[in-house]
């Protein structure tokens, strides 16, 4: 991951550098948000919306001919 970041550090188009940073942040957990904060904001800002997890998406896709 660090090698990807270093490889694209001086690119004219920064998109690959951005992707490398996101890969690094995701791998280290730096992009994670505290779940207690997430739950509070879901209740406050999105009270009528159901947030599906991966298992729910897979189950729905299997029941609906792989269409979600």
C-alpha positions as CSV (number, residue, x, y, z in Angstrom):
1,X,0.0,0.0,0.0
2,X,2.8,2.4,0.9
3,X,4.5,1.5,-2.4
4,X,1.4,2.5,-4.4
5,X,1.2,5.8,-2.5
6,X,4.9,6.5,-3.2
7,X,4.6,5.5,-6.9
8,X,1.8,8.1,-7.5
9,X,3.1,10.9,-5.2
10,X,4.2,13.2,-8.1
11,X,1.5,12.2,-10.8
12,X,-0.1,15.1,-12.6
13,X,-3.4,13.4,-12.2
14,X,-3.9,12.9,-8.5
15,X,-6.7,10.3,-8.8
16,X,-4.4,7.3,-8.3
17,X,-2.7,8.9,-5.3
18,X,-6.2,9.5,-3.8
19,X,-7.0,5.8,-4.3
20,X,-3.7,4.8,-2.7
21,X,-4.4,7.0,0.3
22,X,-7.9,5.5,0.6
23,X,-6.6,2.0,0.4
24,X,-4.1,2.8,3.2
25,X,-6.8,4.4,5.4
26,X,-9.1,1.5,4.9
27,X,-6.5,-1.1,5.6
28,X,-5.4,0.6,8.8
29,X,-8.9,1.4,10.0
30,X,-8.3,5.1,9.8
31,X,-11.5,5.6,7.8
32,X,-13.7,3.9,10.4
33,X,-16.1,6.0,12.4
34,X,-17.2,5.2,16.0
35,X,-20.3,3.0,15.7
36,X,-22.0,4.7,18.7
37,X,-21.8,8.1,16.8
38,X,-23.1,6.4,13.6
39,X,-26.1,4.9,15.5
40,X,-26.9,8.3,17.1
41,X,-26.8,10.1,13.7
42,X,-28.8,7.4,12.0
43,X,-31.6,7.8,14.6
44,X,-31.4,11.6,14.5
45,X,-31.1,12.3,10.7
46,X,-32.5,9.2,9.1
47,X,-35.2,7.8,11.5
48,X,-37.3,6.2,8.7
49,X,-34.5,4.6,6.7
50,X,-33.4,1.0,7.1
51,X,-29.6,0.6,6.7
52,X,-28.9,-2.9,5.3
53,X,-25.7,-4.9,6.1
54,X,-23.9,-7.1,3.7
55,X,-25.8,-10.3,4.8
56,X,-29.1,-8.5,4.1
57,X,-28.0,-7.5,0.7
58,X,-27.0,-11.0,-0.2
59,X,-30.2,-12.5,1.1
60,X,-32.2,-9.9,-0.9
61,X,-30.3,-10.6,-4.0
62,X,-30.8,-14.3,-3.7
63,X,-34.5,-13.9,-3.3
64,X,-34.9,-11.3,-6.0
65,X,-33.0,-13.0,-8.8
66,X,-29.8,-11.2,-7.9
67,X,-31.4,-7.7,-8.2
68,X,-31.3,-5.3,-5.4
